[in-house]
């Protein structure tokens, strides 16, 4: 059977990489010939999970059409978040938990989207639907993805399905999900050794909001004051990205995983910042406190979409 590549979004997080691995394994069990790949190097949190459950990091691809004619997408659907030549390959499957935007195909496809906290939760349900046993290491990487996306079930995106999946997958993976989850999240909060330019690219997505190009990056920390001490350097890196990639707005969401509060650093045109303030309130000295905001998907993008519309 013709090979297909399975991958998540650019600047991949644990969901994008972990779910690609789990979905590729499932599809191969169902008779497809797939390989899980990535659109960027795994971050520290993802490497922690991969090492814990005995996986090598998926190889990174820049383009897909030079290798295959067909691909499967997980954890994204928007073209600007996908492989650079997505328009040159046929998308046969999508499993996602985000909004659907600017996505169209010339042929019918399998498309499954649910408003849950993590794409791996949907894939967990697919394993059950097809009665495919979940190996211990696959359960572990899926568990890691759900812990990451739901901040250990504390994010407002968390659903009952996410909670059920975590408990069942933790049993299969033979780990205490609370202890393991805290260790996993802390593994992704070491920012001291990384440059500001690297940090704003680590987990970032671009959104087309009406006629504006908006970049939203997020980093998790356990020491918010330490991170904010680098604000001037973050702004310099963000403004450089704005000039290079022509963003109208660049938002860096810095989230404290211990108390589930965030502070945002904001840069961009005056018009775009005014629209941002319609959604979240006044920006003071390029920053704004966002208590309780931890989810880009549920708490950031929808208000921005409404404001920019």
Residue, then its C-alpha position, 0 to 999 in steps of 0.5 A: x500500500x502507498x505510504x502516507x505521512x502522519x504529522x501534527x502542526x509546526x512548532x510541535x508540542x507533545x500533542x502534535x508529536x505524541x498523537x501522530x505516533x499513536x494515530x500512525x500506529x492505529x492506522x497501521x493496525x487498520x491496514x494503512x502504511x504510515x509513518x509518524x513525522x514531525x514539522x519541527x524538533x520536540x521541545x523539552x517536555x515532549x522529549x521527557x515523554x518520549x524518553x520515558x516511554x522509549x520512543x525516538x523523536x520522529x524525523x523532521x520534514x520540511x516538505x511532504x510532496x517529495x516523499x508521498x502523495x497522501x498525508x494524514x493530519x492530527x492536532x491541526x487543520x489550518x494550512x498555515x500551521x501545516x507542512x509548507x507544501x500541504x497544497x501539493x499533497x492529498x489529505x486523507x484523514x484529519x483528527x483534531x480538536x481545534x477550530x476549522x479554518x481555511x481548510x478545503x479538499x478536492x476529494x472526500x476524506x475522513x475528518x473527525x473533530x471534537x471539542x475535547x482537551x487533547x487530540x489524543x483523547x479522540x484517538x483513544x476513543x478511536x482505539x476503543x471504537x476499532x477494538x485495537x489494544x493499546x500497547x503500554x508505550x503508546x498509552x504512555x505517549x497519549x497520556x503525556x499528550x493529554x496531560x500537556x494539553x490540559x495542564x494535568x486536567x486543570x485547563x478549562x478545555x478539559x472534558x469528562x472524556x479527557x479525564x476518563x482517557x487519562x485514568x485508563x491510559x495511566x493504568x495501561x502505561x503503569x504510571x501514577x498520572x498525577x506524579x508523572x504529570x507534574x514531572x512532565x510539566x516541570x520538564x517543559x518549564x526550563x527556559x533559562x538555557x534558551x534564547x528569547x528567539x528560540x522561546x517565541x518559536x517553541x510553541x507558536x501558531x499563526x492565525x488569520x483573523x479577518x485581514x490580520x496575521x496574528x502570531x500567538x506563542x506560549x511558554x510554560x514556567x514555574x517562576x513567572x517573575x524570572x520570565x518577565x525579567x526577560x521582557x525587553x529581550x522577548x519584545x526585541x525578538x517578537x518585533x524582529x519576527x513581526x518585521x520578518x514575517x509581517x505579523x500584525x500582532x504577536x502575543x507571547x502567553x507566559x503561563x505559570x503551570x503551578x497556579x494556572x495564571x498567565x501574563x501576556x507580552x504584546x507587540x504589533x501595530x497600533x490598530x492590532x493592539x487596539x483590537x487586542x484590547x477589545x478582547x482582553x483589556x488595556x495593555x500597559x507597557x507591552x504587557x497584560x495580566x490574564x488570571x486563569x487564562x491557560x488555553x490558547x485554543x479556548x481562552x485566547x483565539x476565540x476572543x481575538x477572533x471576535x475582536x478582529x471580526 
